[in-house]
Amino acid sequence: MNNKAASSKQTPAVRQQPQAAATASQNRTPQPIIQNMARVTDPKHVPKEIRDQFLKKIHFCSQPYDFNDDTKNVKEKQERSQYLQELFDLLKEPNFVVNLVVPHLDLIIEMIEKNIFRPLPILKKTATNGEIGMEDDDQLIDPAWTHLQPVYEYFLQLIVNEQPDVKSLKIFITHSFIQEFLELFDSEEPREREYLKNILHRLYAKLVPRRKMIRKAINDCFYTLIHETYKFNGAAELLDILASIISGFAVPLREEHVIFFKTVIIPLHKVQTCQFYHEQLLRCSMLFLSKDPTLATFLVEGLLRYWPFANSAKEVMFLNELLEVLEVCEISKLEPLIPKLFKRLIKCIAGPHLQVADRAMCFFENDYFLTILKSYKPFTFPLLVPVIAQIADTHWHKVLQESLNALKTILKEIDYQAFDKALNNKDPKYLYIIQDAKNQKKDRQKIEEKWKNLTKQAIQKNPNFKEPIVPYSDTHIVGEHNGLNNGNITIL
Amino acid sequence: MSENPFEVLKEDMENEEVYLKVNAMHRVRVVATLLGSDKIKSQLIPYFETLLKKEDDEVLFALSEELGNIAQIIPNQSSCLLPLLEQLAGFDETVVREQAVKSITIVCGFLGDNEIANTIVPMIIRLASNDTNFTCRVSAVSLMCPLYARAGNQKEKIRQKFTELCSEETPMVRRAVATKIGEIAQFMDKIHVIQDLIPVLKQLCQDEQDQVRLLCMESLMNIAKILNSGENKTNILPLIIQSAEDKSWRVRLALSKIFADLAEAVGKEIADSSLIQIFSNLLKDIECDVRVIAVKSLVRFIKFVSPEKLNLIVPLLQLLSKDPFSQVKQNACEVIGQIASLLPKEYSQSKLQQYLIDLMADDNQDVRRNAAKSAGQFAAAIGPEALNQFVPFLKKCMDDPKWRVRKETMQTIIQLALTVKNPDVFNKQLESVFVMFLKDRAAEVRSMGLSQLPALIATYKQEWAVGNFLSKCVETLSKDVGSLYRINALYAIQQIAYSVDGPVAQDRLWPIVQKCLKDPVPNIKFVSIRVAKSLSKKIDNQQTLNQIKQAINELIDDPDRDVKFYAQEALQN
């Protein structure tokens, strides 16, 4: 099963050949160009009839057909795929490419554009409505894919081919071409996205003068994802490309790339669909950090800032990333982030989700992290010790309780005196995290009282004063208060 | 014990939890009221400045909102808030900058035209010219709309900047412009709309991003509203034609969605001469989602074209009613129902009736349901003579396996009965279908029939109620069917009781109920008690009243708790 998938990925063209050859021999009437070309003695002067034949076939392949309906235009579609195969075969002979393909690159690119630049369909699972709540593991398949695949394969081979040089290709790869090309990445068909990725990657590698433009267009794509749409199917693939682009960046990083890191890579973490591309995003982040470790603190700050809410799976991912990034951080630069960082960890450990708590506990198995902990002992101990000590006694899960006790011992071993001092602290700052709501309310009483008084005064001063409504209270639903447009929220 | 309000705010903002800080931020107006304008300027605003750099987006979102409220506290000096708001309007987080834009608009409400021209317009231009942050430019676009009208002699500048932004390379900005271009047009002089906006609108309608073209559709409609027929013909119509042929089905879908409003906006003349043809193509679109939405718009669209032009739509309706996609057919039913009242009777009868009848037997239950509903409208439009053609099929619909279809059919029958108001037609055609509710398997259908019974009795009077209908009820009661049917029939009798006079209730209804009081099923017994109670309110004859009392009294010791309860309750008052 795995083997099959791997081989089909590597050589989709080879796999198709015998089939194509069989169909070609059946319809012998229009002679394949390649055979005609083989008979030409002087490849520099291609006879007009062969050239015309070539152009006719390109033109034929540029015709749009309804690929969603297999019963329509059956004959034309068959012919089309045969021609595409012929065009594809031509790419194998450098001679033919130079004399036949390159001079007509404009028509070829147009043919490719006409085929692939299309409004993306919404793939419908089945005609009948599926049962609600039924898991549907089947991959969605675009019925047009079998007809699109040869075009993509041809495009890919055209770019890979050595003959069309940068100069001749460059004129076709315009800003609007790239923008339309990038829009295709939102396709729901994973095989299409794979091709798009490979093609864009090669284009980037080959067309050095177009690199900046491509990067900018990718940026815009991500800005749209971050600021407007919150969902983009091809984010993972684009990040894959970025990863190799980033590894090519020269050190020290240019300012433009640092801005990219801060305005795209970090905010990408807050997008609701982050799970779908987190692996690739992490890779890009780490590559950036390997080029410039000072960026790590910005990323830590960003992670703490965009910490997921009510999404434990994402929280686990964030924890993984956080630990990895911390290891790159210079300890002395972390100081301003220490309270936020440890508060977050305590929240995770004391939180209701076991996997999250478990992941957070793993931090303490990391030597570098323990060094951070030790370096900021005056801050970290008063934060950690009271909370850990209390939940080590009361935690509901046995295994976690054990590791909490182990952590207690570790903390004791690090500095017994500091541990004791922190434990006996009369007013532990973060203990409220593990307190129940009632106690928290009591703590707020004093300041709420002050606010009440002030509000009274304000009403006295101005009889028309409208009392403010605070969003977070027992009776309000936050979303309603903020007037959040629920259309923006993607339900996964 | 007077607290310093500013210190309280700062203390609360020291809190660790973001949500508490957000709460504190929303209380800023308390602080602002107490501090007064001088201290707002000298203390509060510098403090806010420090927050901009370090606080979470949630807090800044609250700040953006509250700045608008502070403006209302110090209306005359609210311009001091603008530098803060300008910064917030350029923030990365979408909700923060959108809120900041709203608050700036509030502030502008308190400013004189002079200040608008001298402070606000330069600010907008500044935001619009910020090359590093596209967020600033997007906010600038949103600000231009509400403030254009007040920009005085600076209007020219804003117009120029707006059209400049239309050719932006950043798609985010172009999308913002495409959304707002219809809005800003409302504030412009017509000459500027035509000279400045139409050319860029044309350009945006041909944008390489389908998202931009899609957003133009709504704006297209808004601009069409302010132009006259001739101007629409030269400026808007070509864009509509072009969009209807857009290669992206998403754009065509967006166009289909607003097509009825568009027809209203451009006026009857253009709708008649050109839009019908364009719309026909959308109705035949290869993408089924476009067809679904197009047919939906068609329901309203037909009201905006001349009746004589409607016969162009009819062949399409025939086509659509055979569409492979059931949602299309579903919406087509609705159109057929509506269009019948607009077309000549004979024409709709000959061209559409059969299609509607076929749809009533469709495979899809939603189609059947809508068809049944439309059949009512259709028949009502044609008049009583169409009824005898529809009734057999409506009867068939009452045998449908899906109760939703039956419920819709029942409603249709009732609606028809209430509109024709002709006892002859009712007795001959509709009644036999209507009484089917008594025997329906689904409670929804039965209660549907029941709920409309009073209206029917009011229309067709006592003669029908105690005549034919009552006999049907008695039939249901006497036949050995499930208790639920009998209960339903009893309730029907209760409804009859409300509308008849004493003697009828006494002679015709009471004997029936009397029998039911002795039913073996407890539920029927206690429903009968309640019906008997309603009867007793109508009857004057003391002897019968005693009979009723007596009969209920017999049930007071019934083994069933509920029967006992209702019997006691009935006797008490």
Interface residues (C-beta under 8 A of the other chain):
Chain A: D66 R118 P119 I122 H175 S176 Q179 E180 E183 D220 Y223 T224 H227 E228 T263 P267 R305 K343 K429 Y430 R444 I447 K450 W451 N453 L454 T455 Q457 A458 K461 N462 F465 K466 P468 I469 V470 P471 Y472 S473 N482 L484
Chain B: M1 S2 E3 P5 V8 E11 D12 E16 Y19 L20 V22 N23 H26 R27 V28 R29 V30 V31 T33 L34 D56 D57 F61 A62 N69 I73 D92 T94 V95 F134 T135 E169 T170 P171 M172 R175 E208 Q209 D210 K247 S248 W249 R250 V251 I286 D289
